Amino acid sequence: MKRQLLVAGLMCAVLTLSVVADEKHDHQPKVHTNVGFEKMKTLVGTWVAADDKGQPTEQVVSVIKLTAGGSALQETLFPGEPQEMVSIYTPEGSSVVMTHYCMLGNQPQMKAKSDALGNSLNFEFVGGGNLDPQKDMHMHSAVLKFVDADHFEVDGTGWENGKPSKEMCNGMKLVRKK
């Protein structure tokens, strides 16, 4: 009987200590400064195509939202259209990593560092799912240029048979929807 009481007492002490220790545990996400990702967070919102004069049109091209406790950006391209696609951006060290869930059924992954001034991100292919980069068409690179708080541009390059094939998202000029 004494042994059972001793074991029960020890178990209570261990449980109490673990609860007290857990209350002091910081459940906040770790914050790491990533210049490129912080700049990308300024793009949260709805973006429309610009016309030839740089004026906004009614065509919604991109909807960007912060998700996963602020640790990821989700971009929906051409929302509600047959060619709708999603890209997820996350910080990785000083780089920004993007996985693009393409209408072609593949998932190219690209990695970028911001330029010294933080005005652009140059994404380069680093791998992907459901594609053979030596033969399958996929998005292989993209340059995202931050023009100002209400404008950004995207120039992308497609890849097929192991070489550049056609421009994808080339010359896209986007304006923040007001």
N, C-alpha and C positions, 0 to 999 in steps of 0.2 A: 504494500500500500504506500509506504514512504517513497519507494522508487517511482511509482506512478505519479505521485504528487510532485516529485522532483522533476520528472520528465515534462509534466504539464506546465509547471512553473517556468522551466527553461523555454518551452515552446511559446508561452505567452511573452516572455522577455524578448525572444527573437522577433516575434511578430510586431511587438510594440516598437522595437528599434527600427525595423524595416519600414514601418508606417511613418515614424518620425523622420527617418532619413529621406523618404520619398517626398515628404512635405517640403523639404529644403531643396529638392531637385529642381533645377531650372528647366521648365518645359518650353521655353522660348527657343525658336530656331536660331542656329548660329548665324551671325551676320558677317559676311565677308564682302569687302568692297571689290566690285568688278565693274570697271568703268563702262565697258561695252554693254553689260546687262543693265546697269543703271540707266544708261542712255536709252536702251530699248524700252524700258519701263515707261518712258515719257510718251511712247506710242500708243498706250492704252486708249482705246476708243474705236470709233467707226471711221473708215477712210473710203473716199470715193475717187473715181478716176478724174483726172484733170483733162480739160479739152486742150486744143492746140494753143490757146492763149493762156493756159495755166489756171483757168477758172474751173471751179468744181462742177461736175455733172451730177446726175442722179444715180449713176451706176455705182453701187456699193461693191468695192473690190476686196476689202479686208476689214475684219472685226478682230481687234486684239484685246485680250483680257488677261489680267494677272490671276494666277491660280496657285494651288498647292502651297498655301501659306506665304505667298510672295516669292516662292522659289522657282516659279516657271511662268512663262508667257505662252498663251495659246492663241494662235492666229488662225482664223477661219477665212480662207480665200474663196471668193465668189459664193458667199453664203446663199443657200437655197437654190443654187443653179446645178445643172447636171454635172458640171466640172468642179463642184465644191471639193476643196482639199483643206487639210489641216497641217500646220507646222507647230512644233513645240520647241521653245527656246529655253535653255537652262544655263546657268553659269557653271563653269568648270575651271577652277583656278582663276587665271586672268583671261581666259577665253570664254566665248559663248558657243554652245553646241546647239545645233538645230537638227531635229529629225523631221523630215517632210513626208507626210502621208499623202502620196500622190494619186491622182485619178488613174494613173497607169498601173496602179496596184503594187508599186514598190515603195520603199521607205529609205531614200538616201539620207545619210547623215553627213553633216558638214560642220566644220569648226572654224571659228573666226576670232581674231583679235582686233580691237579697235585701233585706228590710227592714233598717232601721238596726240592729236587734238580732240579725239573722240567724235569726229565728224562722219566717219564711215566704218562699216564692218565688211571685211572681205572674207566670205565663207568659201571654204575649199572642201571638196569631197574627202571623207576619211573612211567610208565604208557604207554599209547599208543592208537592208533586208530585202529579200525577194527580188534580187537583181544580180546579174553578172556584169560588172562594169566594162568588161571587154567586148560585150555584144549588146546588152540591153539599153534601150533609151531611158535616160534618167536625168534629173537635174544634177549638175556636177559642180557648179559654182554660182555664187551670187554676190553682188556688191550692193549693200544697203547704204544709201547716202542720206544723212540727216541734213535737210536744207534749212529748216527752221522749225519752230514749234508746231506749225500747221501744214508742213510739206515734207515728204520724203520721196526718194526715188529708188527703184530697184532695177538692176541689170543682171540678168541670169543667163547662164550658158547651159544648153543641153548637151548630152553626150550619147553617142551611139557607135557601136563597133569600135570602141576603144579610142575615139577621137571626138572633138567638138562636132556637133551635127547642126544644131540650129539654136538660135537664141530663144530662150524661154523667159518669159516675163521681162523681156528686154525693153528698156526705155519706159517702164511703168512710172508714171508720175502721179502721186497720190496726194490728196488734200483732205485734211481733217473735216469731217462732217460737223457742222455747227447745229 
